[in-house]
C-alpha cells in the first residue's frame, strides 16, 4: 500500500485492491458455501449453550428467505425495512434482501413511531420486518403509499417467507444476482440526527465491500479466520453492520446478544477473541472494576495498577518501559490485570472502538492491561471507519490513519474532509443536503480535527458544537466532557456557556455507581436521587473531578460552575441518540431552567 501526504493538511492511503463492476456483497456467501461449507459462520443461543450455523446452512437459509421476498412481490431495487434488536436473524434477513436484489432500510429498534413513519415514507419501503410485539405496536398505525405488509420475526416471519418461496425457482435468484452491480444501493441508513429530520444515507454494494476489504487489511489480527466475537451493538448502526460484513468475509464466527445489562457475564461465558463497542462500554468496564475494587477495600491497589498500566502504555510510544516500570507492570498483571481480562472472557486480545471519542487515558489503560483498543473514526456516510489505529500503526489518543483507498484533508477552518471508496455518493432524494455535503468531491464531516505528519488524525470537536463565550473565547466541549465521563459517579455531562460569561456543565449521575458509593459513605438507602445531588460528600467528589479536568485546559475554557441533575439522559427520554451521542439542542431546551440557574 502506498500513501501520499501534505504535511498537516492531507493524507491519502492508496488501495492495493480493486472492486469489480459486477461485485456484490452476496458473493462471499456463495464462495463460503462452495469452498468452506463447514465453516461455523454463526453461533445462536440454544438452551444454555450455543448452536453452530455453518456457511452451507446460512447460504441455504439466505436463498430460501430471498425466494420468499421475491414471492412477496419484492422487485430488484425495492426497499425492505428491518426493525429489530441485534440477533442472528438481522444478518440473515440482510443478506436475503441483497440476494433478492433489493435494498435494506435499517431502523433502530429504539425508534419512536414518528421516526419510523418518516423513514418508511421517505424511503418508499415496500415490506417491513419487525422483531416483536413491541416493535409491531410502534408501527401499527403507520401507513405509507408504498408499504405493503409487516412481518414479525418472533411470529414466524422467517418460516413464512421460506414457505412462500418454495414455488420460486433457483433461476430467479440467478436473475436477481445479474441485476446487482457494485454501484447498486445496498442499504439506506438514516442518520440518527442530533437536530432536524434524519437524512437517508445511501451506501452501495461497493461502499460496504471496500469497508470490508480495507477493514480486514487494517485489523488483520482481529478479523482473521478462526476468531470469534460477540456482537451486541445495534446492527442498524453502520459500525456493527460493517464489522458483521467484514467478519463473514474474514471467516470470523459471530454470536449475537442485545442484552447490555449482563455483558460481563456473557463475555465470561462466550469468551470472544475480540469485541467492538462504543466508548461508553469501555468507560463502564473501567468504572465498574474500579468501584468493585474500592468497595472491596482494594481501591489503592487498583488505582496504582491503573496508573502503572497507563504509564506502561505511554512508554510504548516513547522508547519502551524501563526495568522498574516493567517489574511493576508484571506484579499488577498477576494481582489486577489478569482479573480484568477474565471479566472479558479470558481470550480477548483486542477491541475496536467507534461512535465517539474514547480518550487517551482509557486507551492507554486498556492497552496497558493487555487489551489494546483500536480506535477509529467514521460516520454513517463513510460506511463506518475511514481511519483506524492498527497493531503496526497505533497512536493512542488519535483515531488512526486512513484505511486503504481513502483520504483525509483538513480544511482551512479545521474541518475534516473525506474522500474515497467508503465515502457515500449522496443522501436519498435530497439534492439540497448533497450540495451542502460535498465540495470538489470532498465530503464535509462537520468535525474539527488535525493531522500529524504521519497521517494520524485527531478529532478536536464539532463545528456546530463550538461554544463562544461572551468574552469571545471559542470552547470545544467534547474534550472536557470525555474527561469528566471517565469519573465513576458521572453518567453524562454537557458543557454550556454559549454567549455566557463563563463555562458551566450539566451533570447526571451514573445509577450503577451509586449503590457502592452510598455504602462507602454511609448514606441511608432511603436517600433519594434529589438528596444525592446536593449531598456535600458527593458534590465534593464531582467538584474534585471538575478541578482535575480544568487543569488540562486554559483558564477561559475551565468550568466555573456545575449543576448536578436528578434526571437521567437516555435514548428513551430523548437526550441521547442510539449511538449515545448528546442531542445538545434537546438538552438545552429541556433543562433551560437548570442552565439559567448556573448563571443566576
C-alpha positions, -999 to 999 in steps of 0.1 A, spaced: 0 0 0 13 34 -9 5 68 6 7 104 -2 8 133 23 7 171 25 22 178 60 -6 186 84 -32 191 57 -38 159 37 -31 122 38 -41 95 14 -38 57 17 -38 42 -18 -57 9 -23 -40 -24 -30 -72 -39 -44 -99 -31 -69 -136 -39 -68 -151 -53 -100 -181 -35 -116 -202 -66 -111 -192 -74 -75 -218 -79 -48 -219 -85 -10 -236 -119 -15 -206 -133 -34 -190 -141 -1 -220 -163 9 -217 -183 -24 -179 -185 -21 -180 -198 15 -207 -224 6 -185 -237 -22 -151 -235 -6 -157 -238 32 -192 -253 37 -184 -265 73 -170 -231 85 -191 -221 116 -202 -186 105 -225 -180 134 -235 -194 168 -270 -189 180 -284 -194 216 -299 -228 222 -307 -239 257 -278 -230 280 -253 -231 251 -248 -222 215 -257 -240 183 -234 -238 153 -246 -224 119 -223 -234 91 -216 -215 60 -236 -240 40 -266 -238 63 -265 -200 63 -263 -199 25 -293 -222 21 -314 -201 46 -304 -169 28 -316 -182 -6 -348 -196 9 -357 -163 26 -347 -144 -6 -371 -165 -26 -398 -157 -1 -392 -120 -6 -394 -124 -44 -427 -143 -39 -439 -114 -17 -436 -91 -47 -402 -75 -39 -386 -64 -71 -349 -56 -78 -341 -23 -62 -371 -22 -39 -366 -12 -2 -372 -37 26 -371 -23 61 -358 -42 92 -366 -30 127 -350 -54 152 -325 -56 181 -292 -74 174 -298 -111 167 -288 -137 141 -320 -131 121 -309 -95 114 -279 -106 94 -298 -135 77 -326 -111 65 -300 -85 54 -282 -110 31 -316 -123 19 -327 -88 9 -294 -84 -10 -298 -118 -26 -332 -107 -38 -316 -77 -54 -332 -53 -30 -320 -27 -5 -322 -29 33 -336 0 52 -323 -1 87 -345 12 116 -332 13 151 -352 -9 174 -355 20 198 -372 43 172 -404 60 181 -435 59 158 -429 93 142 -392 84 134 -403 51 118 -430 68 99 -406 93 84 -381 65 74 -407 42 59 -424 71 40 -392 88 28 -375 55 17 -406 42 -1 -403 9 18 -424 -20 3 -421 -45 31 -414 -41 68 -400 -68 91 -401 -62 128 -388 -83 157 -415 -85 182 -448 -72 196 -432 -40 210 -419 -30 175 -452 -41 159 -470 -17 183 -447 12 173 -455 8 136 -491 -3 140 -507 30 130 -482 38 102 -495 40 67 -475 50 36 -484 48 -1 -457 21 -8 -458 -1 23 -475 -34 20 -474 -59 48 -455 -61 81 -440 -94 93 -428 -103 128 -397 -124 135 -410 -138 167 -442 -147 150 -426 -168 123 -416 -143 97 -386 -164 86 -407 -196 82 -435 -176 64 -410 -163 38 -394 -197 34 -428 -213 28 -438 -186 3 -405 -190 -16 -409 -228 -23 -426 -220 -56 -398 -197 -67 -371 -214 -89 -334 -211 -84 -332 -193 -117 -349 -163 -101 -320 -159 -77 -296 -160 -106 -316 -134 -124 -316 -111 -94 -278 -115 -90 -273 -105 -126 -291 -72 -119 -269 -62 -90 -238 -41 -97 -211 -27 -74 -228 7 -76 -263 -7 -66 -277 6 -33 -272 -20 -6 -287 -1 23 -304 31 35 -293 41 70 -309 72 84 -287 95 104 -299 94 140 -297 132 139 -290 155 168 -310 181 151 -336 181 122 -351 152 103 -328 123 97 -313 120 62 -312 87 43 -275 77 37 -273 55 6 -244 30 9 -237 10 -22 -225 -26 -25 -191 -12 -34 -190 11 -3 -196 -19 21 -173 -42 1 -145 -15 3 -151 -12 40 -149 -49 45 -117 -54 24 -99 -23 38 -111 -31 74 -97 -66 71 -63 -53 59 -61 -28 88 -74 -51 115 -60 -83 101 -50 -96 136 -87 -94 148 -106 -100 115 -89 -133 109 -100 -169 103 -108 -188 134 -115 -157 156 -148 -152 174 -167 -121 185 -199 -114 205 -219 -87 186 -240 -65 209 -241 -31 192 -272 -23 172 -269 -38 137 -290 -8 125 -258 12 132 -232 13 104 -204 3 128 -218 -30 138 -231 -36 103 -196 -31 88 -180 -55 113 -207 -81 106 -200 -79 68 -162 -80 74 -164 -108 99 -182 -131 74 -157 -123 47 -128 -129 71 -143 -162 84 -148 -149 119 -175 -167 139 -202 -143 152 -226 -147 181 -252 -121 189 -268 -105 220 -289 -74 226 -287 -75 264 -262 -49 276 -270 -53 312 -252 -86 316 -223 -81 292 -195 -92 316 -214 -124 323 -219 -131 286 -182 -123 279 -172 -148 306 -195 -174 290 -188 -169 253 -151 -159 256 -148 -138 225 -114 -132 208 -123 -95 203 -152 -71 209 -164 -39 193 -180 -13 214 -187 24 218 -166 44 243 -194 43 270 -189 5 272 -152 9 279 -159 36 305 -184 13 323 -160 -16 323 -133 6 338 -156 24 363 -172 -9 373 -139 -26 380 -126 5 400 -158 7 420 -157 -30 428 -121 -27 440 -128 3 462 -159 -14 476 -138 -44 485 -111 -23 502 -86 -27 474 -90 7 459 -54 19 464 -41 -13 447 -64 -8 417 -55 29 413 -18 21 414 -24 -7 389 -43 17 366 -16 43 368 10 17 360 -10 4 330 -13 39 317 24 46 322 34 13 306 13 20 275 26 56 273 61 43 275 55 20 245 53 52 223 85 67 239 112 41 236 96 14 258 92 9 295 122 7 318 131 -21 342 113 -7 372 81 0 352 82 -35 337 86 -50 371 56 -31 385 36 -40 354 44 -77 359 33 -75 395 0 -59 387 -5 -83 359 -9 -110 384 -28 -90 410 -52 -70 389 -49 -72 351 -55 -109 349 -88 -105 367 -99 -77 343 -90 -99 313 -111 -127 329 -140 -104 330 -138 -101 292 -138 -138 289 -101 -145 292 -94 -148 254 -99 -112 244 -68 -98 227 -82 -66 214 -112 -44 209 -125 -19 183 -140 14 194 -161 38 173 -191 60 175 -173 87 196 -140 97 212 -125 72 236 -100 94 253 -63 89 257 -65 78 294 -88 49 287 -69 40 255 -37 37 275 -53 19 303 -67 -9 282 -36 -13 261 -16 -13 294 -36 -43 308 -32 -62 275 -64 -54 255 -54 -27 230 -85 -7 219 -81 1 182 -100 34 180 -113 45 146 -132 73 131 -161 74 107 -197 83 101 -227 66 86 -217 84 54 -183 66 53 -197 31 58 -182 31 93 -144 35 97 -124 57 73 -95 59 97 -83 34 124 -54 26 146 -37 -7 139 -11 -30 155 17 -16 134 4 20 133 -11 29 167 -10 63 184 -33 63 215 -54 95 216 -58 97 179 -83 79 156 -56 64 134 -47 67 98 -69 64 67 -77 29 56 -67 18 21 -84 37 -8 -93 68 13 -80 102 21 -84 128 48 -79 166 43 -81 194 69 -98 225 56 -86 260 63 -112 263 91 -101 230 107 -130 209 93 -122 172 85 -129 165 48 -130 129 34 -128 112 0 -125 76 -10 -140 42 -16 -160 40 16 -175 75 13 -211 76 1 -222 94 -31 -251 112 -15 -283 113 5 -315 97 -6 -336 121 -27 -321 152 -10 -303 174 -35 -301 203 -11 -282 183 15 -259 168 -11 -250 203 -24 -240 213 11 -222 180 19 -196 180 -9 -170 204 -23 -149 192 -53 -157 156 -43 -146 161 -7 -173 152 20 -177 178 48 -179 158 80 -188 188 103 -160 176 127 -129 195 135 -96 178 135 -58 178 130 -34 156 110 1 149 121 30 143 97 25 106 98 -12 107 88 -27 102 123 -60 121 127 -72 136 159 -108 148 163 -110 180 184 -147 188 182 -177 196 161 -181 228 141 -217 233 152 -209 225 189 -183 252 194 -193 274 223 -184 311 220 -184 327 254 -194 364 260 -157 372 260 -153 357 225 -134 326 236 -140 295 214 -145 264 235 -148 228 221 -169 209 247 -161 173 237 -126 170 253 -138 182 287 -169 161 286 -149 130 277 -126 136 307 -155 141 331 -174 110 319 -144 89 330 -153 96 366 -174 67 381 -201 89 395 -207 108 363 -232 93 338 -235 120 312 -225 157 311 -228 187 288 -207 218 287 -227 250 284 -217 287 281 -226 300 246 -228 338 249 -223 335 286 -196 350 308 -181 316 318 -183 279 311 -206 256 331 -216 220 330 -248 199 335 -241 165 351 -262 134 355 -253 106 380 -243 71 370 -270 49 385 -248 18 386 -222 36 407 -245 49 433 -252 18 455 -215 12 462 -209 49 468 -238 50 493 -223 21 512 -188 35 513 -201 68 526 -228 55 550 -256 72 531 -290 59 540 -307 37 514 -338 58 515 -319 89 504 -334 100 470 -315 109 439 -326 145 446 -310 142 480 -278 130 465 -275 159 440 -270 182 470 -251 158 493 -219 176 503 -197 145 500 -209 137 465 -208 173 454 -172 175 467 -162 144 446 -178 159 415 -161 193 422 -127 175 425 -133 157 392 -140 191 375 -110 206 391 -88 179 377 -103 183 343 -98 221 345 -60 215 348 -59 203 312 -75 234 296 -69 271 296 -84 294 322 -111 307 298 -121 271 290 -123 259 326 -156 250 341 -166 276 368 -199 262 380 -216 228 379 -253 217 381 -259 181 392 -293 168 378 -316 142 394 -327 131 359 -310 105 337 -303 111 300 -313 82 278 -325 73 243 -360 68 256 -361 103 273 -347 119 241 -314 133 252 -292 106 235 -291 92 200 -289 54 195 -251 57 194 -251 76 228 -243 110 213 -258 140 231 -287 158 215 -275 192 227 -304 212 214 -328 188 232 -308 191 265 -307 229 263 -344 231 257 -354 206 284 -330 219 310 -332 256 302 -340 264 338 -310 245 351 -287 263 327 -302 296 338 -295 287 374 -258 283 366 -257 319 355 -282 334 380 
